[in-house]
Amino acid sequence: MEVTFTLQFGKASVEILCGQCMPPVDLRITTPHCHRLGEVHILLSGEAHYTFGEKGQVLQAGDAVYIPAKTFHSAICRSP
């Protein structure tokens, strides 16, 4: 089921089309999941630990990461 939801960042908003998921309840923690399409995540502030399959990576504000299609991933934001 495709779902569209909007995230608000101050005056800017981002509309997200999610192919097979529901809008997250808590954006600080995600459980391992994958999507049929690739994703690009850009960390706007703080720090987050991402897991891609068996590998982990810490992202800082301003970092971006590409997650290929059908790659299991999760994230935990360590700071607001």
MDTraj code that builds the backbone (N, CA, C; nanometers):
import mdtraj as md
import numpy as np

residues = "MET GLU VAL THR PHE THR LEU GLN PHE GLY LYS ALA SER VAL GLU ILE LEU CYS GLY GLN CYS MET PRO PRO VAL ASP LEU ARG ILE THR THR PRO HIS CYS HIS ARG LEU GLY GLU VAL HIS ILE LEU LEU SER GLY GLU ALA HIS TYR THR PHE GLY GLU LYS GLY GLN VAL LEU GLN ALA GLY ASP ALA VAL TYR ILE PRO ALA LYS THR PHE HIS SER ALA ILE CYS ARG SER PRO".split()
xyz = np.array([
    [0.0839, -0.1175, 0.0000],
    [0.0000, 0.0000, 0.0000],
    [0.0888, 0.1243, 0.0000],
    [0.0637, 0.2160, -0.0909],
    [0.1403, 0.3396, -0.0948],
    [0.0755, 0.4434, -0.0061],
    [0.1595, 0.5131, 0.0701],
    [0.1119, 0.6140, 0.1644],
    [0.1921, 0.7412, 0.1410],
    [0.1263, 0.8553, 0.1424],
    [0.1944, 0.9837, 0.1346],
    [0.1729, 1.0568, 0.2660],
    [0.2822, 1.1089, 0.3224],
    [0.2689, 1.1900, 0.4426],
    [0.3681, 1.3048, 0.4350],
    [0.3472, 1.4063, 0.5172],
    [0.4275, 1.5277, 0.5129],
    [0.4988, 1.5484, 0.6456],
    [0.6289, 1.5793, 0.6374],
    [0.7069, 1.6175, 0.7549],
    [0.7295, 1.7668, 0.7492],
    [0.7123, 1.8335, 0.8615],
    [0.7270, 1.9784, 0.8680],
    [0.8583, 2.0121, 0.9380],
    [0.9421, 2.0964, 0.8754],
    [1.0681, 2.1435, 0.9325],
    [1.0646, 2.2953, 0.9326],
    [1.0140, 2.3538, 1.0398],
    [0.9992, 2.4984, 1.0442],
    [0.9039, 2.5426, 0.9344],
    [0.9504, 2.6318, 0.8444],
    [0.8662, 2.6793, 0.7354],
    [0.8678, 2.5849, 0.6151],
    [0.9609, 2.4908, 0.6144],
    [0.9707, 2.3977, 0.5020],
    [0.8988, 2.2679, 0.5342],
    [0.8454, 2.2051, 0.4319],
    [0.7830, 2.0752, 0.4507],
    [0.8317, 1.9810, 0.3411],
    [0.8349, 1.8532, 0.3738],
    [0.8772, 1.7513, 0.2796],
    [0.7642, 1.6505, 0.2670],
    [0.7182, 1.6286, 0.1451],
    [0.6150, 1.5281, 0.1225],
    [0.6836, 1.3974, 0.0867],
    [0.6449, 1.2914, 0.1538],
    [0.7108, 1.1621, 0.1379],
    [0.6111, 1.0617, 0.0820],
    [0.6516, 0.9941, -0.0242],
    [0.5733, 0.8838, -0.0787],
    [0.6407, 0.7559, -0.0331],
    [0.5711, 0.6769, 0.0414],
    [0.6267, 0.5555, 0.0983],
    [0.5549, 0.4374, 0.0341],
    [0.6300, 0.3540, -0.0368],
    [0.5718, 0.2475, -0.1160],
    [0.5039, 0.1378, -0.0377],
    [0.5622, 0.0935, 0.0719],
    [0.5055, -0.0191, 0.1454],
    [0.5232, 0.0015, 0.2954],
    [0.4817, 0.1162, 0.3436],
    [0.4978, 0.1410, 0.4864],
    [0.3883, 0.2354, 0.5346],
    [0.3873, 0.2568, 0.6621],
    [0.2963, 0.3530, 0.7222],
    [0.3809, 0.4656, 0.7797],
    [0.3259, 0.5847, 0.7969],
    [0.4030, 0.6942, 0.8548],
    [0.4566, 0.6550, 0.9917],
    [0.5829, 0.6876, 1.0197],
    [0.6400, 0.6513, 1.1496],
    [0.5722, 0.7269, 1.2624],
    [0.5576, 0.6605, 1.3756],
    [0.4999, 0.7236, 1.4939],
    [0.6075, 0.8031, 1.5659],
    [0.7265, 0.7467, 1.5779],
    [0.8386, 0.8116, 1.6451],
    [0.9539, 0.8175, 1.5460],
    [0.9870, 0.9363, 1.4972],
    [1.0908, 0.9497, 1.3957],
    [1.2312, 0.9295, 1.4514],
    [1.2460, 0.9129, 1.5831],
    [1.3793, 0.8942, 1.6405],
    [1.4289, 0.7509, 1.6292],
    [1.3397, 0.6534, 1.6181],
    [1.3784, 0.5128, 1.6141],
    [1.2977, 0.4428, 1.5051],
    [1.3663, 0.3684, 1.4178],
    [1.2956, 0.2869, 1.3194],
    [1.3373, 0.1416, 1.3374],
    [1.2477, 0.0504, 1.3134],
    [1.2798, -0.0917, 1.3179],
    [1.3350, -0.1321, 1.1815],
    [1.4130, -0.2407, 1.1751],
    [1.4675, -0.2821, 1.0455],
    [1.3561, -0.3047, 0.9430],
    [1.3745, -0.2461, 0.8255],
    [1.2760, -0.2571, 0.7183],
    [1.3462, -0.2301, 0.5862],
    [1.2774, -0.2556, 0.4757],
    [1.3317, -0.2223, 0.3447],
    [1.2189, -0.1725, 0.2561],
    [1.2574, -0.1145, 0.1434],
    [1.1617, -0.0591, 0.0492],
    [1.1955, -0.1086, -0.0908],
    [1.0996, -0.1028, -0.1788],
    [1.1241, -0.1471, -0.3165],
    [1.2017, -0.0427, -0.3968],
    [1.2094, 0.0800, -0.3465],
    [1.2843, 0.1867, -0.4122],
    [1.3994, 0.2319, -0.3236],
    [1.5037, 0.2892, -0.3820],
    [1.6136, 0.3446, -0.3045],
    [1.5709, 0.4700, -0.2310],
    [1.6485, 0.5073, -0.1294],
    [1.6192, 0.6268, -0.0491],
    [1.7455, 0.7090, -0.0306],
    [1.7291, 0.8385, -0.0116],
    [1.8371, 0.9266, 0.0301],
    [1.7946, 0.9902, 0.1613],
    [1.8787, 0.9778, 0.2637],
    [1.8518, 1.0414, 0.3923],
    [1.9561, 1.1501, 0.4133],
    [1.9117, 1.2671, 0.4572],
    [1.9999, 1.3782, 0.4912],
    [1.9723, 1.4139, 0.6360],
    [2.0745, 1.4086, 0.7190],
    [2.0572, 1.4409, 0.8602],
    [2.0708, 1.5919, 0.8763],
    [1.9639, 1.6556, 0.9200],
    [1.9618, 1.8012, 0.9304],
    [2.0292, 1.8518, 1.0564],
    [2.0174, 1.7760, 1.1665],
    [2.0807, 1.8188, 1.2915],
    [2.1025, 1.6964, 1.3793],
    [2.1891, 1.7113, 1.4779],
    [2.2119, 1.6037, 1.5735],
    [2.2994, 1.4932, 1.5184],
    [2.2755, 1.3715, 1.5698],
    [2.3542, 1.2544, 1.5337],
    [2.2623, 1.1336, 1.5298],
    [2.2856, 1.0419, 1.4370],
    [2.2026, 0.9223, 1.4259],
    [2.2904, 0.8030, 1.3898],
    [2.2551, 0.6868, 1.4436],
    [2.3242, 0.5624, 1.4092],
    [2.2374, 0.4848, 1.3115],
    [2.2885, 0.4627, 1.1922],
    [2.2174, 0.3868, 1.0898],
    [2.2759, 0.2474, 1.0810],
    [2.1898, 0.1503, 1.0559],
    [2.2332, 0.0139, 1.0311],
    [2.1825, -0.0266, 0.8935],
    [2.2739, -0.0792, 0.8121],
    [2.2420, -0.1284, 0.6780],
    [2.2822, -0.2747, 0.6742],
    [2.1850, -0.3650, 0.6777],
    [2.2174, -0.5073, 0.6855],
    [2.2951, -0.5342, 0.8132],
    [2.4205, -0.5745, 0.8012],
    [2.5061, -0.6026, 0.9175],
    [2.5991, -0.4859, 0.9512],
    [2.6022, -0.3823, 0.8692],
    [2.6957, -0.2707, 0.8874],
    [2.6291, -0.1530, 0.9566],
    [2.7071, -0.0800, 1.0361],
    [2.6574, 0.0389, 1.1037],
    [2.7354, 0.1613, 1.0615],
    [2.6737, 0.2765, 1.0723],
    [2.7382, 0.4031, 1.0373],
    [2.6759, 0.5140, 1.1200],
    [2.7595, 0.6021, 1.1738],
    [2.7101, 0.7177, 1.2485],
    [2.7101, 0.8379, 1.1561],
    [2.5964, 0.9054, 1.1490],
    [2.5848, 1.0258, 1.0682],
    [2.5741, 1.1476, 1.1584],
    [2.6374, 1.2557, 1.1165],
    [2.6333, 1.3837, 1.1861],
    [2.5506, 1.4810, 1.1025],
    [2.5140, 1.5932, 1.1621],
    [2.4385, 1.6961, 1.0900],
    [2.5087, 1.7305, 0.9593],
    [2.4335, 1.7313, 0.8499],
    [2.4886, 1.7629, 0.7184],
    [2.5287, 1.6406, 0.6379],
    [2.5394, 1.5233, 0.7001],
    [2.5737, 1.4005, 0.6283],
    [2.4528, 1.3491, 0.5512],
    [2.4798, 1.2816, 0.4407],
    [2.3744, 1.2190, 0.3614],
    [2.4164, 1.0756, 0.3322],
    [2.3180, 0.9894, 0.3130],
    [2.3461, 0.8494, 0.2812],
    [2.2423, 0.8006, 0.1809],
    [2.2875, 0.7195, 0.0868],
    [2.1968, 0.6556, -0.0091],
    [2.1743, 0.5121, 0.0366],
    [2.0484, 0.4710, 0.0439],
    [2.0124, 0.3349, 0.0819],
    [1.9534, 0.2678, -0.0420],
    [2.0246, 0.1686, -0.0975],
    [1.9745, 0.1023, -0.2184],
    [1.8409, 0.0321, -0.1947],
    [1.7666, 0.0115, -0.3010],
    [1.6389, -0.0597, -0.2940],
    [1.6592, -0.1979, -0.2330],
    [1.5614, -0.2411, -0.1568],
    [1.5571, -0.3744, -0.0967],
    [1.6716, -0.4019, 0.0007],
    [1.7286, -0.2958, 0.0597],
    [1.8325, -0.3099, 0.1620],
    [1.7690, -0.2871, 0.2986],
    [1.7783, -0.3851, 0.3876],
    [1.7241, -0.3672, 0.5221],
    [1.8059, -0.2616, 0.5946],
    [1.7356, -0.1696, 0.6614],
    [1.8013, -0.0611, 0.7329],
    [1.7156, -0.0168, 0.8515],
    [1.7820, 0.0504, 0.9449],
    [1.7129, 0.1086, 1.0609],
    [1.7949, 0.2267, 1.1076],
    [1.7362, 0.3087, 1.1958],
    [1.8071, 0.4261, 1.2457],
    [1.7638, 0.4553, 1.3883],
    [1.8590, 0.5061, 1.4658],
    [1.8329, 0.5554, 1.5999],
    [1.8962, 0.6928, 1.6105],
    [1.8143, 0.7952, 1.6336],
    [1.8674, 0.9300, 1.6522],
    [1.9170, 0.9429, 1.7942],
    [2.0428, 0.9816, 1.8074],
    [2.1058, 0.9898, 1.9389],
    [2.0838, 1.1246, 2.0063],
    [2.0452, 1.2245, 1.9293],
    [2.0202, 1.3559, 1.9875],
    [1.9073, 1.4219, 1.9106],
    [1.8424, 1.5196, 1.9730],
    [1.7291, 1.5861, 1.9060],
    [1.7698, 1.6542, 1.7768],
])
top = md.Topology()
chain = top.add_chain()
for i, resn in enumerate(residues, 1):
    res = top.add_residue(resn, chain, resSeq=i)
    for name in ("N", "CA", "C"):
        top.add_atom(name, md.element.get_by_symbol(name[0]), res)
traj = md.Trajectory(xyz[None], top)
